[in-house]
Amino acid sequence: MRLLQLFVILATTFSAHSQGVIRGKINDGQTGESLIGANAFIEGTTKGAMADLDGNFSLEGLAPGTYNIVGRFIGYRSHTQEVVIT
């Protein structure tokens, strides 16, 4: 099974509304090729996003806290990364 890479680029909080955003990119772990349509979601929830043509995704409206972000794509091993929004 091929490897999937999940890079979290940015995890920020907008203090006025206390809502955070997690942005990242999902790539093939060996070639670095973007995985169009791959899924990124918060473990244990139904909140998620699909990667765009460049492999980028965005999860918005998050409260401060620690989240496990899971990246999945058919034919690849899933990858989980812990992200903290302060």
Steps between C-alpha positions, in 0.01 A plus 500: 500500500630847412583766756303819545648821642293753690658840556326747724607838375310731728297472818369836616229641722302815440468638852198719429282197434716234667494292183804336349605381156720205408645506149721236348604299197471129418769344278627163385769403753745379235453727200372815671214514248185675624210265573197669344180414688672346803312541827615675817279478807505540876521159664184403686282757321323547169681830432728474200608639166603377157834598349491731198696472173824585684435263794408788734224477760351730764308418819331809641289605798702307760518582869845519665625154595689194381381316191611182323479567126472187284589495130351224282506408134402179321799269455709679766568437867328769710711746698413681823657820633431680826432873471457755783297817458574744781 
